[in-house]
Amino acid sequence: MTRPPGNSLDSDQDDRVIDLGVELPEGIRHLRRRIAEEIAYNDAKGRSGYRMGMHDGLHFVLEAVDALMSEHATD
């Protein structure tokens, strides 16, 4: 991926980073997908010290979202 996944200031995103969904679990799934897209975009930009810090931070957030989703999963 060589283009940013999105910009919350773009009018086509309604000034939001993600689609909030109808209910919280849907919004969380959208957030998780956006974080994964940001990780892929960050990977494509190279491996400078700054990029690696961003990469670590994005992975931290992704793991936290995954933990929340698994703790509160319903069948």
Secondary structure, 3 states (H helix, E strand, C coil): CCCCCCCCCCHHHCCCCCCCCCCHHHHHHHHHHHHHHHHHHHHHCCCCHHHHHHHHHHHHHHHHHHHHHHHCCCC
